[in-house]
Amino acid sequence: MTIFSIGVAKGSKEPAAAQELVKFLTAKENFPRLIAQGLIPAAVAHDTAK
């Protein structure tokens, strides 16, 4: 398992695009789409570990 983190770098050339990616990857409505691609969103992993 590899754990990734995401954020927008201060010197980003495309901060709006980076922020949109962060929103996409952290939006609960996108979790099924991410899971279908083999990713496990942190919120889902945390919920299933209980």
PDB file of all heavy atoms in Angstrom:
ATOM      1  N   MET A   1       0.852  -1.161   0.000  1.00  0.00           N
ATOM      2  CA  MET A   1       0.000   0.000   0.000  1.00  0.00           C
ATOM      3  C   MET A   1       0.903   1.231   0.000  1.00  0.00           C
ATOM      4  O   MET A   1       1.898   1.281   0.703  1.00  0.00           O
ATOM      5  CB  MET A   1      -0.894   0.007   1.235  1.00  0.00           C
ATOM      6  CG  MET A   1      -1.740   1.248   1.319  1.00  0.00           C
ATOM      7  SD  MET A   1      -2.779   1.347   2.786  1.00  0.00           S
ATOM      8  CE  MET A   1      -3.934   0.058   2.459  1.00  0.00           C
ATOM      9  N   THR A   2       0.557   2.187  -0.798  1.00  0.00           N
ATOM     10  CA  THR A   2       1.252   3.463  -0.841  1.00  0.00           C
ATOM     11  C   THR A   2       0.265   4.555  -0.465  1.00  0.00           C
ATOM     12  O   THR A   2      -0.832   4.603  -1.008  1.00  0.00           O
ATOM     13  CB  THR A   2       1.811   3.742  -2.253  1.00  0.00           C
ATOM     14  OG1 THR A   2       2.675   2.662  -2.616  1.00  0.00           O
ATOM     15  CG2 THR A   2       2.575   5.034  -2.296  1.00  0.00           C
ATOM     16  N   ILE A   3       0.649   5.405   0.451  1.00  0.00           N
ATOM     17  CA  ILE A   3      -0.211   6.494   0.887  1.00  0.00           C
ATOM     18  C   ILE A   3       0.286   7.779   0.257  1.00  0.00           C
ATOM     19  O   ILE A   3       1.468   8.095   0.327  1.00  0.00           O
ATOM     20  CB  ILE A   3      -0.222   6.611   2.423  1.00  0.00           C
ATOM     21  CG1 ILE A   3      -0.748   5.310   3.021  1.00  0.00           C
ATOM     22  CG2 ILE A   3      -1.050   7.809   2.865  1.00  0.00           C
ATOM     23  CD1 ILE A   3      -0.629   5.229   4.513  1.00  0.00           C
ATOM     24  N   PHE A   4      -0.624   8.507  -0.368  1.00  0.00           N
ATOM     25  CA  PHE A   4      -0.310   9.776  -1.001  1.00  0.00           C
ATOM     26  C   PHE A   4      -1.011  10.902  -0.262  1.00  0.00           C
ATOM     27  O   PHE A   4      -2.043  10.704   0.356  1.00  0.00           O
ATOM     28  CB  PHE A   4      -0.790   9.780  -2.463  1.00  0.00           C
ATOM     29  CG  PHE A   4      -0.066   8.817  -3.340  1.00  0.00           C
ATOM     30  CD1 PHE A   4      -0.545   7.538  -3.531  1.00  0.00           C
ATOM     31  CD2 PHE A   4       1.103   9.190  -3.992  1.00  0.00           C
ATOM     32  CE1 PHE A   4       0.117   6.635  -4.348  1.00  0.00           C
ATOM     33  CE2 PHE A   4       1.767   8.306  -4.809  1.00  0.00           C
ATOM     34  CZ  PHE A   4       1.278   7.024  -4.990  1.00  0.00           C
ATOM     35  N   SER A   5      -0.430  12.079  -0.352  1.00  0.00           N
ATOM     36  CA  SER A   5      -1.110  13.271   0.162  1.00  0.00           C
ATOM     37  C   SER A   5      -1.194  14.271  -0.982  1.00  0.00           C
ATOM     38  O   SER A   5      -0.502  14.139  -1.986  1.00  0.00           O
ATOM     39  CB  SER A   5      -0.357  13.867   1.349  1.00  0.00           C
ATOM     40  OG  SER A   5       0.930  14.272   0.958  1.00  0.00           O
ATOM     41  N   ILE A   6      -2.058  15.256  -0.837  1.00  0.00           N
ATOM     42  CA  ILE A   6      -2.258  16.216  -1.918  1.00  0.00           C
ATOM     43  C   ILE A   6      -2.400  17.608  -1.321  1.00  0.00           C
ATOM     44  O   ILE A   6      -2.885  17.775  -0.211  1.00  0.00           O
ATOM     45  CB  ILE A   6      -3.484  15.857  -2.774  1.00  0.00           C
ATOM     46  CG1 ILE A   6      -3.536  16.716  -4.016  1.00  0.00           C
ATOM     47  CG2 ILE A   6      -4.758  15.950  -1.978  1.00  0.00           C
ATOM     48  CD1 ILE A   6      -4.515  16.214  -5.050  1.00  0.00           C
ATOM     49  N   GLY A   7      -1.950  18.571  -2.072  1.00  0.00           N
ATOM     50  CA  GLY A   7      -2.070  19.964  -1.675  1.00  0.00           C
ATOM     51  C   GLY A   7      -1.669  20.847  -2.841  1.00  0.00           C
ATOM     52  O   GLY A   7      -1.230  20.350  -3.878  1.00  0.00           O
ATOM     53  N   VAL A   8      -1.821  22.126  -2.682  1.00  0.00           N
ATOM     54  CA  VAL A   8      -1.458  23.071  -3.730  1.00  0.00           C
ATOM     55  C   VAL A   8      -0.180  23.777  -3.288  1.00  0.00           C
ATOM     56  O   VAL A   8      -0.148  24.419  -2.230  1.00  0.00           O
ATOM     57  CB  VAL A   8      -2.582  24.095  -3.975  1.00  0.00           C
ATOM     58  CG1 VAL A   8      -2.192  25.082  -5.052  1.00  0.00           C
ATOM     59  CG2 VAL A   8      -3.879  23.387  -4.351  1.00  0.00           C
ATOM     60  N   ALA A   9       0.866  23.659  -4.096  1.00  0.00           N
ATOM     61  CA  ALA A   9       2.139  24.293  -3.774  1.00  0.00           C
ATOM     62  C   ALA A   9       2.024  25.812  -3.875  1.00  0.00           C
ATOM     63  O   ALA A   9       1.319  26.337  -4.745  1.00  0.00           O
ATOM     64  CB  ALA A   9       3.228  23.799  -4.725  1.00  0.00           C
ATOM     65  N   LYS A  10       2.714  26.498  -2.999  1.00  0.00           N
ATOM     66  CA  LYS A  10       2.665  27.957  -2.965  1.00  0.00           C
ATOM     67  C   LYS A  10       3.061  28.565  -4.309  1.00  0.00           C
ATOM     68  O   LYS A  10       2.461  29.517  -4.768  1.00  0.00           O
ATOM     69  CB  LYS A  10       3.581  28.484  -1.863  1.00  0.00           C
ATOM     70  CG  LYS A  10       3.549  29.971  -1.701  1.00  0.00           C
ATOM     71  CD  LYS A  10       4.430  30.420  -0.561  1.00  0.00           C
ATOM     72  CE  LYS A  10       4.382  31.934  -0.425  1.00  0.00           C
ATOM     73  NZ  LYS A  10       5.239  32.391   0.665  1.00  0.00           N
ATOM     74  N   GLY A  11       4.054  28.008  -4.977  1.00  0.00           N
ATOM     75  CA  GLY A  11       4.537  28.553  -6.241  1.00  0.00           C
ATOM     76  C   GLY A  11       3.930  27.899  -7.468  1.00  0.00           C
ATOM     77  O   GLY A  11       4.468  27.996  -8.563  1.00  0.00           O
ATOM     78  N   SER A  12       2.791  27.246  -7.301  1.00  0.00           N
ATOM     79  CA  SER A  12       2.154  26.549  -8.422  1.00  0.00           C
ATOM     80  C   SER A  12       1.873  27.496  -9.581  1.00  0.00           C
ATOM     81  O   SER A  12       1.404  28.615  -9.391  1.00  0.00           O
ATOM     82  CB  SER A  12       0.844  25.915  -7.951  1.00  0.00           C
ATOM     83  OG  SER A  12       0.169  25.316  -9.020  1.00  0.00           O
ATOM     84  N   LYS A  13       2.157  27.022 -10.799  1.00  0.00           N
ATOM     85  CA  LYS A  13       1.877  27.819 -11.995  1.00  0.00           C
ATOM     86  C   LYS A  13       0.390  27.807 -12.334  1.00  0.00           C
ATOM     87  O   LYS A  13      -0.091  28.683 -13.038  1.00  0.00           O
ATOM     88  CB  LYS A  13       2.684  27.292 -13.183  1.00  0.00           C
ATOM     89  CG  LYS A  13       4.167  27.509 -13.025  1.00  0.00           C
ATOM     90  CD  LYS A  13       4.933  26.986 -14.222  1.00  0.00           C
ATOM     91  CE  LYS A  13       6.422  27.172 -14.007  1.00  0.00           C
ATOM     92  NZ  LYS A  13       7.197  26.692 -15.157  1.00  0.00           N
ATOM     93  N   GLU A  14      -0.325  26.792 -11.872  1.00  0.00           N
ATOM     94  CA  GLU A  14      -1.767  26.651 -12.135  1.00  0.00           C
ATOM     95  C   GLU A  14      -2.502  26.349 -10.829  1.00  0.00           C
ATOM     96  O   GLU A  14      -3.058  25.267 -10.653  1.00  0.00           O
ATOM     97  CB  GLU A  14      -2.002  25.527 -13.154  1.00  0.00           C
ATOM     98  CG  GLU A  14      -1.385  25.758 -14.513  1.00  0.00           C
ATOM     99  CD  GLU A  14      -2.135  26.802 -15.325  1.00  0.00           C
ATOM    100  OE1 GLU A  14      -3.297  27.101 -14.998  1.00  0.00           O
ATOM    101  OE2 GLU A  14      -1.538  27.322 -16.276  1.00  0.00           O
ATOM    102  N   PRO A  15      -2.540  27.293  -9.894  1.00  0.00           N
ATOM    103  CA  PRO A  15      -3.157  26.996  -8.597  1.00  0.00           C
ATOM    104  C   PRO A  15      -4.648  26.666  -8.678  1.00  0.00           C
ATOM    105  O   PRO A  15      -5.129  25.831  -7.916  1.00  0.00           O
ATOM    106  CB  PRO A  15      -2.908  28.264  -7.773  1.00  0.00           C
ATOM    107  CG  PRO A  15      -2.661  29.332  -8.778  1.00  0.00           C
ATOM    108  CD  PRO A  15      -2.025  28.654  -9.964  1.00  0.00           C
ATOM    109  N   ALA A  16      -5.360  27.282  -9.589  1.00  0.00           N
ATOM    110  CA  ALA A  16      -6.797  26.991  -9.705  1.00  0.00           C
ATOM    111  C   ALA A  16      -7.014  25.550 -10.171  1.00  0.00           C
ATOM    112  O   ALA A  16      -7.880  24.844  -9.651  1.00  0.00           O
ATOM    113  CB  ALA A  16      -7.471  27.972 -10.655  1.00  0.00           C
ATOM    114  N   ALA A  17      -6.219  25.106 -11.129  1.00  0.00           N
ATOM    115  CA  ALA A  17      -6.332  23.727 -11.610  1.00  0.00           C
ATOM    116  C   ALA A  17      -5.937  22.743 -10.514  1.00  0.00           C
ATOM    117  O   ALA A  17      -6.588  21.699 -10.337  1.00  0.00           O
ATOM    118  CB  ALA A  17      -5.465  23.528 -12.849  1.00  0.00           C
ATOM    119  N   ALA A  18      -4.904  23.071  -9.770  1.00  0.00           N
ATOM    120  CA  ALA A  18      -4.472  22.202  -8.671  1.00  0.00           C
ATOM    121  C   ALA A  18      -5.558  22.107  -7.611  1.00  0.00           C
ATOM    122  O   ALA A  18      -5.840  21.016  -7.093  1.00  0.00           O
ATOM    123  CB  ALA A  18      -3.175  22.729  -8.068  1.00  0.00           C
ATOM    124  N   GLN A  19      -6.192  23.228  -7.297  1.00  0.00           N
ATOM    125  CA  GLN A  19      -7.271  23.224  -6.308  1.00  0.00           C
ATOM    126  C   GLN A  19      -8.459  22.407  -6.795  1.00  0.00           C
ATOM    127  O   GLN A  19      -9.096  21.699  -6.007  1.00  0.00           O
ATOM    128  CB  GLN A  19      -7.714  24.654  -5.983  1.00  0.00           C
ATOM    129  CG  GLN A  19      -8.682  24.731  -4.834  1.00  0.00           C
ATOM    130  CD  GLN A  19      -8.110  24.181  -3.539  1.00  0.00           C
ATOM    131  OE1 GLN A  19      -6.971  24.443  -3.184  1.00  0.00           O
ATOM    132  NE2 GLN A  19      -8.900  23.389  -2.844  1.00  0.00           N
ATOM    133  N   GLU A  20      -8.750  22.458  -8.077  1.00  0.00           N
ATOM    134  CA  GLU A  20      -9.841  21.646  -8.635  1.00  0.00           C
ATOM    135  C   GLU A  20      -9.527  20.154  -8.507  1.00  0.00           C
ATOM    136  O   GLU A  20     -10.415  19.345  -8.228  1.00  0.00           O
ATOM    137  CB  GLU A  20     -10.107  22.008 -10.095  1.00  0.00           C
ATOM    138  CG  GLU A  20     -10.803  23.340 -10.257  1.00  0.00           C
ATOM    139  CD  GLU A  20     -12.159  23.381  -9.575  1.00  0.00           C
ATOM    140  OE1 GLU A  20     -12.947  22.423  -9.706  1.00  0.00           O
ATOM    141  OE2 GLU A  20     -12.425  24.385  -8.887  1.00  0.00           O
ATOM    142  N   LEU A  21      -8.267  19.788  -8.714  1.00  0.00           N
ATOM    143  CA  LEU A  21      -7.871  18.385  -8.543  1.00  0.00           C
ATOM    144  C   LEU A  21      -8.050  17.964  -7.087  1.00  0.00           C
ATOM    145  O   LEU A  21      -8.564  16.879  -6.812  1.00  0.00           O
ATOM    146  CB  LEU A  21      -6.428  18.165  -8.999  1.00  0.00           C
ATOM    147  CG  LEU A  21      -5.888  16.751  -8.815  1.00  0.00           C
ATOM    148  CD1 LEU A  21      -6.716  15.740  -9.608  1.00  0.00           C
ATOM    149  CD2 LEU A  21      -4.423  16.684  -9.203  1.00  0.00           C
ATOM    150  N   VAL A  22      -7.641  18.802  -6.155  1.00  0.00           N
ATOM    151  CA  VAL A  22      -7.820  18.501  -4.733  1.00  0.00           C
ATOM    152  C   VAL A  22      -9.305  18.306  -4.432  1.00  0.00           C
ATOM    153  O   VAL A  22      -9.693  17.337  -3.773  1.00  0.00           O
ATOM    154  CB  VAL A  22      -7.231  19.623  -3.850  1.00  0.00           C
ATOM    155  CG1 VAL A  22      -7.606  19.416  -2.390  1.00  0.00           C
ATOM    156  CG2 VAL A  22      -5.715  19.692  -4.002  1.00  0.00           C
ATOM    157  N   LYS A  23     -10.140  19.201  -4.928  1.00  0.00           N
ATOM    158  CA  LYS A  23     -11.584  19.084  -4.702  1.00  0.00           C
ATOM    159  C   LYS A  23     -12.131  17.782  -5.275  1.00  0.00           C
ATOM    160  O   LYS A  23     -12.941  17.102  -4.646  1.00  0.00           O
ATOM    161  CB  LYS A  23     -12.326  20.270  -5.328  1.00  0.00           C
ATOM    162  CG  LYS A  23     -12.161  21.559  -4.572  1.00  0.00           C
ATOM    163  CD  LYS A  23     -12.926  22.674  -5.268  1.00  0.00           C
ATOM    164  CE  LYS A  23     -12.668  24.017  -4.634  1.00  0.00           C
ATOM    165  NZ  LYS A  23     -13.355  25.105  -5.351  1.00  0.00           N
ATOM    166  N   PHE A  24     -11.694  17.431  -6.484  1.00  0.00           N
ATOM    167  CA  PHE A  24     -12.163  16.200  -7.119  1.00  0.00           C
ATOM    168  C   PHE A  24     -11.779  14.972  -6.299  1.00  0.00           C
ATOM    169  O   PHE A  24     -12.597  14.095  -6.048  1.00  0.00           O
ATOM    170  CB  PHE A  24     -11.590  16.080  -8.532  1.00  0.00           C
ATOM    171  CG  PHE A  24     -11.916  14.783  -9.192  1.00  0.00           C
ATOM    172  CD1 PHE A  24     -13.145  14.595  -9.797  1.00  0.00           C
ATOM    173  CD2 PHE A  24     -11.002  13.733  -9.201  1.00  0.00           C
ATOM    174  CE1 PHE A  24     -13.464  13.384 -10.401  1.00  0.00           C
ATOM    175  CE2 PHE A  24     -11.313  12.523  -9.796  1.00  0.00           C
ATOM    176  CZ  PHE A  24     -12.548  12.347 -10.399  1.00  0.00           C
ATOM    177  N   LEU A  25     -10.521  14.910  -5.885  1.00  0.00           N
ATOM    178  CA  LEU A  25     -10.034  13.726  -5.174  1.00  0.00           C
ATOM    179  C   LEU A  25     -10.580  13.601  -3.758  1.00  0.00           C
ATOM    180  O   LEU A  25     -10.576  12.512  -3.190  1.00  0.00           O
ATOM    181  CB  LEU A  25      -8.499  13.729  -5.143  1.00  0.00           C
ATOM    182  CG  LEU A  25      -7.830  13.530  -6.497  1.00  0.00           C
ATOM    183  CD1 LEU A  25      -6.326  13.721  -6.372  1.00  0.00           C
ATOM    184  CD2 LEU A  25      -8.153  12.162  -7.079  1.00  0.00           C
ATOM    185  N   THR A  26     -11.073  14.692  -3.187  1.00  0.00           N
ATOM    186  CA  THR A  26     -11.569  14.633  -1.815  1.00  0.00           C
ATOM    187  C   THR A  26     -13.090  14.706  -1.711  1.00  0.00           C
ATOM    188  O   THR A  26     -13.627  14.581  -0.611  1.00  0.00           O
ATOM    189  CB  THR A  26     -10.946  15.771  -0.972  1.00  0.00           C
ATOM    190  OG1 THR A  26     -11.271  17.035  -1.560  1.00  0.00           O
ATOM    191  CG2 THR A  26      -9.432  15.622  -0.870  1.00  0.00           C
ATOM    192  N   ALA A  27     -13.778  14.855  -2.833  1.00  0.00           N
ATOM    193  CA  ALA A  27     -15.242  14.925  -2.814  1.00  0.00           C
ATOM    194  C   ALA A  27     -15.841  13.524  -2.666  1.00  0.00           C
ATOM    195  O   ALA A  27     -15.541  12.627  -3.446  1.00  0.00           O
ATOM    196  CB  ALA A  27     -15.756  15.579  -4.091  1.00  0.00           C
ATOM    197  N   LYS A  28     -16.669  13.354  -1.651  1.00  0.00           N
ATOM    198  CA  LYS A  28     -17.260  12.030  -1.384  1.00  0.00           C
ATOM    199  C   LYS A  28     -18.018  11.471  -2.579  1.00  0.00           C
ATOM    200  O   LYS A  28     -18.029  10.269  -2.791  1.00  0.00           O
ATOM    201  CB  LYS A  28     -18.172  12.083  -0.163  1.00  0.00           C
ATOM    202  CG  LYS A  28     -17.409  12.101   1.122  1.00  0.00           C
ATOM    203  CD  LYS A  28     -18.321  11.804   2.290  1.00  0.00           C
ATOM    204  CE  LYS A  28     -17.451  11.682   3.522  1.00  0.00           C
ATOM    205  NZ  LYS A  28     -17.923  10.675   4.426  1.00  0.00           N
ATOM    206  N   GLU A  29     -18.647  12.345  -3.377  1.00  0.00           N
ATOM    207  CA  GLU A  29     -19.398  11.836  -4.530  1.00  0.00           C
ATOM    208  C   GLU A  29     -18.479  11.203  -5.576  1.00  0.00           C
ATOM    209  O   GLU A  29     -18.942  10.443  -6.427  1.00  0.00           O
ATOM    210  CB  GLU A  29     -20.267  12.927  -5.164  1.00  0.00           C
ATOM    211  CG  GLU A  29     -19.510  14.104  -5.706  1.00  0.00           C
ATOM    212  CD  GLU A  29     -19.368  15.257  -4.728  1.00  0.00           C
ATOM    213  OE1 GLU A  29     -19.628  15.086  -3.521  1.00  0.00           O
ATOM    214  OE2 GLU A  29     -18.993  16.344  -5.185  1.00  0.00           O
ATOM    215  N   ASN A  30     -17.184  11.466  -5.517  1.00  0.00           N
ATOM    216  CA  ASN A  30     -16.243  10.862  -6.459  1.00  0.00           C
ATOM    217  C   ASN A  30     -15.592   9.593  -5.925  1.00  0.00           C
ATOM    218  O   ASN A  30     -14.874   8.921  -6.659  1.00  0.00           O
ATOM    219  CB  ASN A  30     -15.154  11.874  -6.837  1.00  0.00           C
ATOM    220  CG  ASN A  30     -15.706  13.001  -7.659  1.00  0.00           C
ATOM    221  OD1 ASN A  30     -16.607  12.802  -8.468  1.00  0.00           O
ATOM    222  ND2 ASN A  30     -15.193  14.193  -7.455  1.00  0.00           N
ATOM    223  N   PHE A  31     -15.828   9.258  -4.666  1.00  0.00           N
ATOM    224  CA  PHE A  31     -15.194   8.074  -4.090  1.00  0.00           C
ATOM    225  C   PHE A  31     -15.476   6.803  -4.887  1.00  0.00           C
ATOM    226  O   PHE A  31     -14.558   6.025  -5.136  1.00  0.00           O
ATOM    227  CB  PHE A  31     -15.593   7.898  -2.628  1.00  0.00           C
ATOM    228  CG  PHE A  31     -14.943   8.882  -1.680  1.00  0.00           C
ATOM    229  CD1 PHE A  31     -14.097   9.883  -2.125  1.00  0.00           C
ATOM    230  CD2 PHE A  31     -15.195   8.810  -0.327  1.00  0.00           C
ATOM    231  CE1 PHE A  31     -13.514  10.789  -1.251  1.00  0.00           C
ATOM    232  CE2 PHE A  31     -14.625   9.703   0.561  1.00  0.00           C
ATOM    233  CZ  PHE A  31     -13.780  10.691   0.099  1.00  0.00           C
ATOM    234  N   PRO A  32     -16.729   6.534  -5.321  1.00  0.00           N
ATOM    235  CA  PRO A  32     -16.960   5.310  -6.104  1.00  0.00           C
ATOM    236  C   PRO A  32     -16.120   5.272  -7.388  1.00  0.00           C
ATOM    237  O   PRO A  32     -15.613   4.219  -7.778  1.00  0.00           O
ATOM    238  CB  PRO A  32     -18.454   5.359  -6.422  1.00  0.00           C
ATOM    239  CG  PRO A  32     -19.035   6.179  -5.319  1.00  0.00           C
ATOM    240  CD  PRO A  32     -17.988   7.215  -5.023  1.00  0.00           C
ATOM    241  N   ARG A  33     -15.952   6.401  -8.022  1.00  0.00           N
ATOM    242  CA  ARG A  33     -15.146   6.488  -9.241  1.00  0.00           C
ATOM    243  C   ARG A  33     -13.679   6.185  -8.935  1.00  0.00           C
ATOM    244  O   ARG A  33     -13.010   5.477  -9.692  1.00  0.00           O
ATOM    245  CB  ARG A  33     -15.283   7.895  -9.821  1.00  0.00           C
ATOM    246  CG  ARG A  33     -14.792   8.052 -11.211  1.00  0.00           C
ATOM    247  CD  ARG A  33     -15.084   9.429 -11.753  1.00  0.00           C
ATOM    248  NE  ARG A  33     -16.464   9.805 -11.431  1.00  0.00           N
ATOM    249  CZ  ARG A  33     -17.008  10.964 -11.671  1.00  0.00           C
ATOM    250  NH1 ARG A  33     -16.319  11.905 -12.246  1.00  0.00           N
ATOM    251  NH2 ARG A  33     -18.247  11.212 -11.352  1.00  0.00           N
ATOM    252  N   LEU A  34     -13.175   6.706  -7.831  1.00  0.00           N
ATOM    253  CA  LEU A  34     -11.789   6.453  -7.442  1.00  0.00           C
ATOM    254  C   LEU A  34     -11.596   4.991  -7.070  1.00  0.00           C
ATOM    255  O   LEU A  34     -10.610   4.362  -7.464  1.00  0.00           O
ATOM    256  CB  LEU A  34     -11.397   7.361  -6.274  1.00  0.00           C
ATOM    257  CG  LEU A  34     -11.426   8.861  -6.549  1.00  0.00           C
ATOM    258  CD1 LEU A  34     -11.160   9.645  -5.277  1.00  0.00           C
ATOM    259  CD2 LEU A  34     -10.461   9.254  -7.643  1.00  0.00           C
ATOM    260  N   ILE A  35     -12.548   4.443  -6.320  1.00  0.00           N
ATOM    261  CA  ILE A  35     -12.470   3.040  -5.909  1.00  0.00           C
ATOM    262  C   ILE A  35     -12.487   2.126  -7.128  1.00  0.00           C
ATOM    263  O   ILE A  35     -11.749   1.137  -7.183  1.00  0.00           O
ATOM    264  CB  ILE A  35     -13.608   2.707  -4.923  1.00  0.00           C
ATOM    265  CG1 ILE A  35     -13.371   3.458  -3.604  1.00  0.00           C
ATOM    266  CG2 ILE A  35     -13.724   1.211  -4.688  1.00  0.00           C
ATOM    267  CD1 ILE A  35     -14.556   3.468  -2.662  1.00  0.00           C
ATOM    268  N   ALA A  36     -13.289   2.465  -8.133  1.00  0.00           N
ATOM    269  CA  ALA A  36     -13.353   1.666  -9.363  1.00  0.00           C
ATOM    270  C   ALA A  36     -12.002   1.645 -10.083  1.00  0.00           C
ATOM    271  O   ALA A  36     -11.715   0.708 -10.825  1.00  0.00           O
ATOM    272  CB  ALA A  36     -14.434   2.214 -10.295  1.00  0.00           C
ATOM    273  N   GLN A  37     -11.177   2.654  -9.843  1.00  0.00           N
ATOM    274  CA  GLN A  37      -9.856   2.721 -10.467  1.00  0.00           C
ATOM    275  C   GLN A  37      -8.768   2.119  -9.583  1.00  0.00           C
ATOM    276  O   GLN A  37      -7.574   2.195  -9.890  1.00  0.00           O
ATOM    277  CB  GLN A  37      -9.497   4.179 -10.797  1.00  0.00           C
ATOM    278  CG  GLN A  37     -10.399   4.791 -11.840  1.00  0.00           C
ATOM    279  CD  GLN A  37     -10.331   4.050 -13.154  1.00  0.00           C
ATOM    280  OE1 GLN A  37      -9.257   3.715 -13.647  1.00  0.00           O
ATOM    281  NE2 GLN A  37     -11.482   3.767 -13.728  1.00  0.00           N
ATOM    282  N   GLY A  38      -9.171   1.527  -8.444  1.00  0.00           N
ATOM    283  CA  GLY A  38      -8.216   0.851  -7.570  1.00  0.00           C
ATOM    284  C   GLY A  38      -7.656   1.715  -6.455  1.00  0.00           C
ATOM    285  O   GLY A  38      -6.739   1.297  -5.754  1.00  0.00           O
ATOM    286  N   LEU A  39      -8.193   2.915  -6.273  1.00  0.00           N
ATOM    287  CA  LEU A  39      -7.745   3.786  -5.188  1.00  0.00           C
ATOM    288  C   LEU A  39      -8.689   3.647  -4.009  1.00  0.00           C
ATOM    289  O   LEU A  39      -9.874   3.355  -4.176  1.00  0.00           O
ATOM    290  CB  LEU A  39      -7.724   5.243  -5.660  1.00  0.00           C
ATOM    291  CG  LEU A  39      -6.835   5.549  -6.852  1.00  0.00           C
ATOM    292  CD1 LEU A  39      -7.026   6.992  -7.298  1.00  0.00           C
ATOM    293  CD2 LEU A  39      -5.378   5.295  -6.515  1.00  0.00           C
ATOM    294  N   ILE A  40      -8.182   3.849  -2.823  1.00  0.00           N
ATOM    295  CA  ILE A  40      -9.025   3.839  -1.630  1.00  0.00           C
ATOM    296  C   ILE A  40      -8.884   5.206  -0.980  1.00  0.00           C
ATOM    297  O   ILE A  40      -7.846   5.517  -0.400  1.00  0.00           O
ATOM    298  CB  ILE A  40      -8.595   2.742  -0.634  1.00  0.00           C
ATOM    299  CG1 ILE A  40      -8.626   1.376  -1.302  1.00  0.00           C
ATOM    300  CG2 ILE A  40      -9.496   2.772   0.599  1.00  0.00           C
ATOM    301  CD1 ILE A  40      -8.032   0.269  -0.447  1.00  0.00           C
ATOM    302  N   PRO A  41      -9.913   6.044  -1.093  1.00  0.00           N
ATOM    303  CA  PRO A  41      -9.851   7.358  -0.451  1.00  0.00           C
ATOM    304  C   PRO A  41      -9.629   7.212   1.054  1.00  0.00           C
ATOM    305  O   PRO A  41     -10.142   6.276   1.676  1.00  0.00           O
ATOM    306  CB  PRO A  41     -11.218   7.976  -0.745  1.00  0.00           C
ATOM    307  CG  PRO A  41     -11.679   7.260  -1.985  1.00  0.00           C
ATOM    308  CD  PRO A  41     -11.156   5.860  -1.837  1.00  0.00           C
ATOM    309  N   ALA A  42      -8.875   8.115   1.634  1.00  0.00           N
ATOM    310  CA  ALA A  42      -8.539   8.024   3.058  1.00  0.00           C
ATOM    311  C   ALA A  42      -9.778   7.937   3.936  1.00  0.00           C
ATOM    312  O   ALA A  42      -9.811   7.166   4.896  1.00  0.00           O
ATOM    313  CB  ALA A  42      -7.682   9.220   3.469  1.00  0.00           C
ATOM    314  N   ALA A  43     -10.817   8.704   3.622  1.00  0.00           N
ATOM    315  CA  ALA A  43     -12.038   8.673   4.431  1.00  0.00           C
ATOM    316  C   ALA A  43     -12.676   7.285   4.395  1.00  0.00           C
ATOM    317  O   ALA A  43     -13.180   6.811   5.403  1.00  0.00           O
ATOM    318  CB  ALA A  43     -13.032   9.727   3.948  1.00  0.00           C
ATOM    319  N   VAL A  44     -12.642   6.630   3.250  1.00  0.00           N
ATOM    320  CA  VAL A  44     -13.213   5.287   3.128  1.00  0.00           C
ATOM    321  C   VAL A  44     -12.350   4.286   3.885  1.00  0.00           C
ATOM    322  O   VAL A  44     -12.861   3.433   4.609  1.00  0.00           O
ATOM    323  CB  VAL A  44     -13.338   4.876   1.642  1.00  0.00           C
ATOM    324  CG1 VAL A  44     -13.768   3.433   1.507  1.00  0.00           C
ATOM    325  CG2 VAL A  44     -14.325   5.799   0.933  1.00  0.00           C
ATOM    326  N   ALA A  45     -11.043   4.391   3.746  1.00  0.00           N
ATOM    327  CA  ALA A  45     -10.135   3.479   4.463  1.00  0.00           C
ATOM    328  C   ALA A  45     -10.315   3.639   5.961  1.00  0.00           C
ATOM    329  O   ALA A  45     -10.357   2.654   6.698  1.00  0.00           O
ATOM    330  CB  ALA A  45      -8.689   3.767   4.059  1.00  0.00           C
ATOM    331  N   HIS A  46     -10.464   4.870   6.422  1.00  0.00           N
ATOM    332  CA  HIS A  46     -10.664   5.124   7.842  1.00  0.00           C
ATOM    333  C   HIS A  46     -11.989   4.536   8.312  1.00  0.00           C
ATOM    334  O   HIS A  46     -12.057   3.887   9.359  1.00  0.00           O
ATOM    335  CB  HIS A  46     -10.627   6.633   8.110  1.00  0.00           C
ATOM    336  CG  HIS A  46     -10.771   6.973   9.549  1.00  0.00           C
ATOM    337  ND1 HIS A  46     -11.993   7.282  10.124  1.00  0.00           N
ATOM    338  CD2 HIS A  46      -9.869   7.042  10.545  1.00  0.00           C
ATOM    339  CE1 HIS A  46     -11.820   7.522  11.398  1.00  0.00           C
ATOM    340  NE2 HIS A  46     -10.538   7.392  11.696  1.00  0.00           N
ATOM    341  N   ASP A  47     -13.048   4.713   7.533  1.00  0.00           N
ATOM    342  CA  ASP A  47     -14.361   4.196   7.898  1.00  0.00           C
ATOM    343  C   ASP A  47     -14.390   2.674   7.917  1.00  0.00           C
ATOM    344  O   ASP A  47     -15.031   2.077   8.780  1.00  0.00           O
ATOM    345  CB  ASP A  47     -15.435   4.702   6.934  1.00  0.00           C
ATOM    346  CG  ASP A  47     -15.695   6.196   7.077  1.00  0.00           C
ATOM    347  OD1 ASP A  47     -15.273   6.788   8.102  1.00  0.00           O
ATOM    348  OD2 ASP A  47     -16.291   6.768   6.174  1.00  0.00           O
ATOM    349  N   THR A  48     -13.703   2.028   6.985  1.00  0.00           N
ATOM    350  CA  THR A  48     -13.732   0.560   6.928  1.00  0.00           C
ATOM    351  C   THR A  48     -12.820  -0.067   7.980  1.00  0.00           C
ATOM    352  O   THR A  48     -12.963  -1.234   8.295  1.00  0.00           O
ATOM    353  CB  THR A  48     -13.332   0.051   5.536  1.00  0.00           C
ATOM    354  OG1 THR A  48     -12.038   0.533   5.215  1.00  0.00           O
ATOM    355  CG2 THR A  48     -14.331   0.503   4.485  1.00  0.00           C
ATOM    356  N   ALA A  49     -11.890   0.698   8.521  1.00  0.00           N
ATOM    357  CA  ALA A  49     -10.976   0.164   9.543  1.00  0.00           C
ATOM    358  C   ALA A  49     -11.618   0.086  10.917  1.00  0.00           C
ATOM    359  O   ALA A  49     -11.110  -0.571  11.806  1.00  0.00           O
ATOM    360  CB  ALA A  49      -9.716   1.039   9.602  1.00  0.00           C
ATOM    361  N   LYS A  50     -12.745   0.757  11.088  1.00  0.00           N
ATOM    362  CA  LYS A  50     -13.410   0.765  12.397  1.00  0.00           C
ATOM    363  C   LYS A  50     -13.985  -0.582  12.745  1.00  0.00           C
ATOM    364  O   LYS A  50     -14.381  -1.353  11.981  1.00  0.00           O
ATOM    365  CB  LYS A  50     -14.514   1.821  12.419  1.00  0.00           C
ATOM    366  CG  LYS A  50     -13.966   3.221  12.400  1.00  0.00           C
ATOM    367  CD  LYS A  50     -15.111   4.218  12.456  1.00  0.00           C
ATOM    368  CE  LYS A  50     -14.552   5.619  12.420  1.00  0.00           C
ATOM    369  NZ  LYS A  50     -15.590   6.614  12.426  1.00  0.00           N
TER     370      LYS A  50
END
